[in-house]
Amino acid sequence: MPAKVIDGKALAKSVRVALKDRSAIVTEKLGRSPKLAVVLVGEDPASQVYVASKSKMAKRCGIEPVDIKLPADVSDQALQSQLEELSNDETVDGILLQLPLPKGLDEYGALLKIAPDKDVDGLHPANQGLLMRGAKAHRPCTPKGCIELIKEARRDLGHSEDLSGLNAVVVGRSVLVGKPVAFMLLEENCTATVCHSRSKNLEEICADADILVAAVGRPEMLGLSSVKEGAIVIDVGINRLDDGRLVGDVNYEEACEKAAAVTPVPGGVGPMTIAMLLSNTVDAAQDKVA
Ligand code: NAP
């Protein structure tokens, strides 16, 4: 049977539709729309596209976006004061610092200035610690999107959303994706294994995964021999080839030969990342009126 394509665009759209209703209820209770401040430092074209897209989608969900642009040569102190000011602003519910920052700026120092309850990207160490403890906190957007995509695949395949006991393998151990997605899979009662650049027998480990999450940044590095028959494959990687094509970390055609469900690149994890950011923003506003 050919693998099902897990359509991240369609799922993100359905998340946004539900979010619009939730946002309207919060707006009524709060007396204003949920507000998301997006801070962009420098002129990186890819980051500019992401920020524009986030603002457009926010408006569609009834969230007020505030775009703050700072020059690439901004000082650490000025960036941190801007984030502190937003953290102290009662009318701001969510703050997103677009990463990566231009070289030379202190990313961790900047993240520390975002109030944890407004850290809708889930990257403040307080929120990461709460994730490790399995406690309530904003969950990072890309990992949260991965979990939703896995559950969508399970529904599509006629299974329950319960992931208990499934063997999940994450390739990549970044703070942004690999580690948090592994903790979130643990929260879902999976047996989670994390692989990285020093892992031995990578193919063998992946080939035993009921759920395979690839978050590496190496074009199509996982192929036929890394995919278990009937697996759910979530491809987080975004790689631009010399011919201009975008591909993931998984060879899509080969994965489709064995997997039960696969996310495409583009159109898989990417759209869900933004949808989860908006969802976290409405959660942050809702918490103020709960
Ligand atoms: P990252 O910080 O560069 O981390 C990459 C991870 O891959 C590291 O843990 C590294 O291991 C591991 N790795 C590198 N080579 C490997 C190999 N040969 N075998 C096994 N593991 C290997 O990247 P990231 O921020 O997590 O992003 C990963 C990919 O996801 C990128 O393509 C990025 O563009 C994409 N991404 C997509 C979204 C989205 O919304 N779709 C969001 C975020 C990121 P070590 O730790 O040992 O070095």
Residues whose N, C-alpha, C, O or C-beta is under 5 A from the ligand:
A	BS01	NAP	T142 G172 R173 S174 L176 V177 G178 C195 H196 S197 R198 A215 V216 G217 V236 G237 I238 N239 V269 G270 T273
